[in-house]
Amino acid sequence: RTIDYVRISITDRCNLRCIYCMPQEGVTCLGHGDILTFEEIERVVRALQHLGVRYVRVTGGEPMARLGCLDLVDRIHHIPGIEEIAMTTNGILLDGQVSRAKQAGLNALNISLDTLRPERFAAMTRLGTLRDVLDGIEAAEAAGFHDLKFDTVLIGGFNDDEIEDFVNLSRGHPWEMRFIELMPMGTEFGETAYLPCDTVLERLPELRPEEPDGGVARLY
């Protein structure tokens, strides 16, 4: 098995309190001395590159919530042999920063997007507004991030009536919608919240499978 990809969580802090992720009061975060410094992360990535890693994904928590996040992206970008740097983000902090991200060497974005309805977004995240995410998406497109990927956690009785709306986003844009099964960890949604990803195929039988790309996802 060829290992050429690594995910690096640079913070456990987040500016949202999504219902399926953490309690409203948040969680006790690690101290700065308990997580890797940017210098240490750069050292790790350099070592991994010598072992064949070519793709790096920066995650959190919310990675943009860590001061200097894009400086770290720039550091990784200048490591010879690293071909792509991606980031998983909730998109709240993208607007105003996305051009800098592009200049720093960020190549790809995954944006968490669990609903397209403002009132649901507010209920889901407790702290966020959908408009901030949409502004971040527009800024990302303007900066040249055209092949965006969106991560949607399917929740029965909450957002499963939006499945077709999400898929339709990829009809008019070069975007990839990624449906994720809810982790069975005791959320506020109840026992009927879990939906298998086959639910998408049941709702949209016109979807056709594509060849696997080597990852764990099933592509349509």
C-alpha positions, 0 to 999 in steps of 0.5 A, a space after each residue: 500500500 502506497 502512503 502518499 497522503 497525510 491529514 494534520 489537525 492543527 487545532 482542536 478549537 472551533 468557532 462553531 458548536 455543531 450539534 453532532 460534534 460538541 456540546 453548546 458550552 464547547 469542550 476543554 481545549 488543549 493548551 498551546 504547549 500541548 499541540 505541535 508548533 508550526 516548526 514541529 509540523 513543518 519538520 514532520 511533513 519534511 520527514 513524511 515527504 522523504 517517505 513518499 507523502 505528496 499530499 497534505 490536508 490541513 484540518 482542525 477543529 477549524 484550522 482557520 481559527 488557529 492564528 497563523 494558519 496560512 503561514 503554516 500553509 506557506 511553510 508546507 508549500 515550500 517543502 520540495 516534493 509536496 504537490 498539493 495542500 488542501 484544507 477542510 474548513 467550515 468556511 466561516 472565516 474564508 471571506 477576506 482570507 481566501 486570496 491570501 490562502 491561494 497565494 500561500 499555496 493552498 490548492 483545494 478546499 473542502 467546506 462543511 455544509 450540512 444545510 442550505 437553509 439559514 434557520 437550520 444552519 443557525 440551529 445546527 451550528 448554534 453560533 454561525 450564519 449561512 450567509 458567512 459560509 456562502 460569502 466564503 464560497 463566493 470568495 473562494 470561487 473568485 480566487 480560483 478555487 473552482 473544484 470545491 468539495 462540500 461535506 454534508 452529514 446526512 441526518 434523518 428528519 433534519 436535512 434529508 429533505 435537502 438531498 436533491 438540493 445538494 446534488 443540484 449544486 453539482 449540476 451547475 458547478 464543477 463541485 463535488 458533493 460528499 455525503 457522510 453518514 452520521 457517527 452513532 455517538 449519541 447526538 440530540 437527533 435521536 435513533 432515527 437520525 442515522 441514514 445510510 448513504 444508500 439513501 441518496 441513491 434511493 432518492 436519486 436513482 439516476 446517479 451512476 457509479 464512477 470508477 474508484 479513485 483509490 479512496 474510501 468514498 463511493 463515487 457517482 
